[in-house]
Amino acid sequence: MERQTAVALHYLFFQFFFSSLFLLQCASNPLLVELIRGTIVATDR
């Protein structure tokens, strides 16, 4: 049980790490930023 919790925490940490890394790359890429902004606006409607 405790082992499962540790694995889940590691998984969450890596997911967070990679998503923030991905966001950093997007932030340095204006085209991707525009694409994401457009997607967010499209899903908002």
Beta strands, then each sheet from edge to edge (+ up, - down):
end
